[in-house]
Amino acid sequence: MAAKQISLPAKLINGGIAGIVGVTCVFPIDLAKTRLQNQQNGSRLYTSMSDCLIKTIRSEGYFGMYRGAAVNLTLVTPEKAIKLAANDFFRHHLSKDGKLTLVKEMLAGCGAGTCQVIVTTPMEMLKIQLQDAGRLAAQRKLMPETVAAGTVETKSPTAMQITRQLLREKGIAGLYKGLGATLLRDVPFSIIYFPLFANLSNLGKKSTEGPAPFYVSFISGCIAGSTAAVAVNPVDVIKTRLQSLNRASTEDTYSGVTDCVRKIMRNEGPSAFLKGAYCRALVIAPLFGIAQRIHFLSAVQ
């Protein structure tokens, strides 16, 4: 089995298809992760991932689990395409005789993570508002004491309405709220993920030529993805909190990363930084397992 060079357009298309397939499979778990991370002491509506999904189906119907999916499905194509293609680009230019040291593998991952936030930040900004809208609506009904007096229940906004509002009030910077936290999450994630995936895949190769077998690429993507996801989960909690525009009256607001860390530590304790960690691992593991497998399919001839 011989390897062949994959063109940049092919890498972008493969990355896009991988992202769409992966997101479609795991989006309900991602919704549960966002809602679990956003709820604070005094306004805890959900006790676990399964409790969140059950309550979501009861109050919003089956498709309530896919709130914000359209945004992800639209933007995940360029996001995953940029991430995978950028990693390949940096690995190619940093390699010497086709070999990379661990440090250079980490540098390639760092470059990929930095490039992807161009798309990731606005995608996550819109997705979080749509995903969390159901939690806030449920709080109004089930926990009215957490809602400020006189608050009028409004219809959940669409992604386009949120985009227009942010652009009108804050310009393009509105869509990039939480950029610093996104970088703090995605750069370390890629530094951990890509070298770990590459080395796990190499362990399972039957020969030095060509890509790893299907099951090796999938399992390697799952292990590397879940490991990196749990490692950066504290920053993901911070990013989710910073990017949430609407809150219950009893919930804290944050002015930046440092303020968010301080208030979470003071009011909720260090365990709050692990909220949604298992959900995130369940999301990222199959997402990147699928992504890497589809990305490498065209490497086989």
C-alpha positions in Angstrom: 0.0 0.0 0.0 1.6 3.3 -1.1 1.0 6.8 0.2 0.2 9.7 -2.0 0.3 13.4 -1.5 -3.0 15.0 -0.8 -3.8 18.3 -2.4 -4.8 21.3 -0.2 -8.4 21.4 -1.6 -8.8 17.6 -0.9 -7.6 18.2 2.7 -10.1 21.0 3.1 -13.0 18.9 1.7 -12.0 15.9 3.8 -11.7 18.0 6.9 -15.1 19.5 6.2 -16.9 16.2 5.6 -15.2 14.8 8.8 -16.5 17.8 10.8 -20.1 17.5 9.5 -20.3 13.7 10.2 -18.8 14.1 13.6 -20.9 17.0 14.7 -24.1 15.3 13.6 -23.3 12.3 15.7 -22.4 14.0 19.0 -24.1 17.4 19.0 -26.7 16.5 21.8 -23.8 15.7 24.1 -22.2 19.0 23.3 -25.4 20.8 24.1 -25.5 19.0 27.5 -21.9 20.1 28.1 -22.6 23.7 27.5 -25.6 23.8 29.8 -23.8 21.9 32.6 -20.9 24.3 32.4 -23.0 27.4 32.4 -25.2 26.6 35.4 -23.9 28.0 38.7 -24.6 27.4 42.3 -28.1 28.5 43.2 -29.4 27.9 39.7 -28.6 24.2 39.1 -31.3 22.8 36.8 -29.4 19.6 35.7 -27.7 17.0 37.8 -25.9 15.1 35.0 -25.6 14.7 31.2 -28.5 12.2 31.0 -30.7 14.4 33.3 -30.0 17.4 31.0 -30.9 15.5 27.8 -34.1 14.0 29.3 -35.3 17.4 30.5 -34.4 18.9 27.2 -36.5 16.4 25.3 -39.4 16.8 27.7 -39.4 20.6 27.5 -38.1 21.3 23.9 -38.8 18.1 22.0 -36.2 15.8 20.3 -34.9 18.6 18.1 -34.3 20.7 21.1 -31.1 18.7 21.5 -29.9 20.1 18.2 -30.3 23.8 19.1 -27.4 25.6 17.5 -26.5 22.6 15.3 -27.1 24.7 12.1 -24.3 27.1 13.1 -22.0 24.3 13.8 -22.8 22.4 10.6 -22.2 25.6 8.6 -18.9 26.6 10.2 -17.5 23.3 11.3 -16.4 22.7 7.6 -13.9 25.6 7.5 -13.0 25.1 11.1 -12.0 21.4 10.9 -10.6 21.9 7.4 -8.3 24.7 8.6 -7.3 22.8 11.7 -6.3 19.6 9.9 -4.8 21.3 6.8 -2.8 23.7 9.0 -1.4 20.9 11.0 -0.3 19.0 7.8 1.2 22.3 6.5 3.2 23.0 9.6 4.3 19.3 9.9 5.5 19.3 6.3 7.5 22.5 6.6 9.0 21.5 10.0 9.9 18.0 9.1 13.4 16.9 8.1 13.6 13.9 5.8 10.0 13.2 6.6 10.7 13.0 10.4 9.6 15.3 13.2 10.9 15.6 16.7 8.3 15.8 19.5 8.9 19.5 20.0 8.3 20.2 16.3 5.1 18.1 16.4 3.9 20.3 19.3 4.8 23.4 17.3 2.8 22.2 14.3 -0.1 21.6 16.6 0.3 25.1 18.1 0.2 26.6 14.6 -3.0 24.6 13.8 -4.7 25.6 17.0 -3.9 29.3 16.4 -5.2 29.2 12.8 -8.5 27.6 13.6 -9.7 30.3 16.1 -10.4 32.5 13.2 -13.5 30.4 12.6 -13.9 28.7 16.0 -14.5 31.8 18.1 -17.6 33.2 16.2 -18.9 29.7 15.7 -18.7 29.0 19.4 -20.1 32.4 20.3 -23.3 31.9 18.3 -23.6 28.2 19.2 -23.4 28.8 23.0 -26.2 31.4 22.9 -28.5 29.1 21.0 -27.6 26.0 23.2 -28.1 27.9 26.5 -31.4 29.6 25.5 -33.3 26.4 26.5 -31.7 26.3 29.9 -32.6 29.9 30.6 -36.2 29.3 29.4 -36.5 26.2 31.6 -35.2 28.2 34.6 -37.9 30.8 34.1 -40.6 28.0 34.4 -39.0 25.7 37.0 -36.9 28.1 39.1 -38.6 31.5 38.9 -36.7 32.7 41.9 -33.6 32.9 39.7 -35.2 35.3 37.3 -35.2 39.1 37.9 -38.6 40.5 38.7 -40.4 42.0 35.7 -38.4 39.9 33.2 -40.4 39.2 30.2 -40.0 35.8 28.5 -38.9 36.4 24.9 -38.7 34.0 21.9 -35.3 32.4 21.4 -33.3 34.4 18.9 -31.9 32.9 15.7 -28.2 32.8 14.8 -28.8 35.6 12.2 -30.5 37.8 14.8 -27.7 37.3 17.3 -25.1 38.1 14.6 -26.8 41.3 13.5 -27.2 42.4 17.1 -23.5 41.8 17.9 -22.3 43.5 14.8 -24.6 46.5 15.4 -23.7 46.9 19.0 -20.0 45.9 19.1 -18.9 45.5 15.5 -16.8 42.4 14.4 -15.3 42.3 17.9 -18.7 41.2 19.3 -18.4 37.9 17.4 -14.9 37.4 18.8 -15.7 37.8 22.4 -13.7 35.2 24.4 -11.0 35.1 21.7 -8.3 35.0 24.4 -9.9 32.1 26.2 -10.5 30.3 22.9 -6.8 30.5 22.1 -5.9 29.3 25.7 -8.1 26.3 25.0 -7.4 25.4 21.4 -3.7 26.0 21.2 -2.9 23.6 24.2 -5.5 21.2 22.8 -3.7 21.0 19.5 -0.3 20.8 21.1 -1.5 17.7 23.0 -3.8 16.2 20.4 -1.7 16.1 17.2 1.6 14.7 18.5 -0.3 12.1 20.6 -2.5 11.1 17.6 0.6 10.8 15.3 2.5 8.7 17.7 -0.4 6.4 18.6 -1.1 5.9 14.8 2.6 5.1 14.2 2.5 2.4 16.8 -0.3 0.7 14.9 1.1 0.9 11.4 1.8 -2.4 9.7 4.5 -0.8 7.5 6.4 2.4 7.3 4.6 3.4 4.1 1.0 4.5 3.9 -1.5 5.5 6.6 -2.5 3.4 9.6 -5.4 0.9 9.3 -8.9 2.2 9.8 -9.4 1.0 13.4 -5.9 2.3 14.4 -6.7 5.8 13.1 -10.1 5.8 14.7 -9.0 4.6 18.1 -5.9 6.9 18.0 -8.2 9.9 17.3 -10.6 8.9 20.1 -7.8 8.4 22.7 -5.9 11.6 21.7 -9.1 13.6 21.4 -10.5 12.6 24.8 -7.2 13.1 26.5 -6.7 16.6 25.1 -10.3 17.5 25.8 -10.2 16.7 29.5 -6.8 18.4 29.9 -8.1 21.7 28.6 -11.6 21.4 30.1 -11.0 24.1 32.8 -10.3 26.7 30.1 -13.4 25.5 28.2 -15.5 26.2 31.2 -14.0 29.7 31.4 -14.6 30.3 27.6 -18.2 29.1 27.9 -18.9 31.4 30.8 -17.3 34.4 29.1 -19.1 33.9 25.8 -22.6 33.6 27.3 -24.5 36.8 26.8 -27.6 36.0 28.9 -27.7 34.9 32.5 -30.2 34.3 35.3 -30.3 37.1 37.9 -28.5 35.0 40.5 -25.6 34.1 38.2 -22.2 35.8 38.1 -21.0 37.9 35.2 -17.4 38.2 34.3 -15.1 40.9 32.9 -12.3 38.6 31.7 -10.4 35.4 32.1 -8.8 36.4 35.5 -12.1 37.6 36.9 -13.8 34.4 35.8 -11.2 32.2 37.4 -11.4 34.2 40.7 -15.2 34.1 40.9 -15.5 30.4 40.0 -12.9 29.5 42.7 -14.6 31.7 45.3 -18.2 30.8 44.7 -18.1 27.2 43.3 -14.7 25.8 44.1 -12.0 24.1 41.9 -14.3 21.2 41.0 -16.4 23.6 38.9 -13.6 23.7 36.3 -14.3 20.0 35.6 -18.0 20.6 34.8 -18.9 18.9 31.6 -15.5 17.2 31.3 -16.9 13.7 30.6 -19.4 15.2 28.1 -16.5 17.0 26.4 -14.5 13.7 26.2 -17.6 11.9 24.8 -18.0 14.6 22.2 -14.3 15.0 21.2 -13.4 11.3 21.1 -15.7 10.2 18.3 -15.6 13.6 16.6 -11.8 13.4 16.1 -11.9 9.6 15.6 -14.2 10.1 12.7 -12.4 13.3 11.5 -9.0 11.7 11.3 -10.4 8.6 9.6 -12.1 10.5 6.9 -9.2 12.9 6.6 -6.8 10.0 5.9 -9.1 8.0 3.6 -7.7 9.8 0.5 -4.2 8.9 1.5 -4.9 5.4 0.4 -4.7 4.5 -3.2 
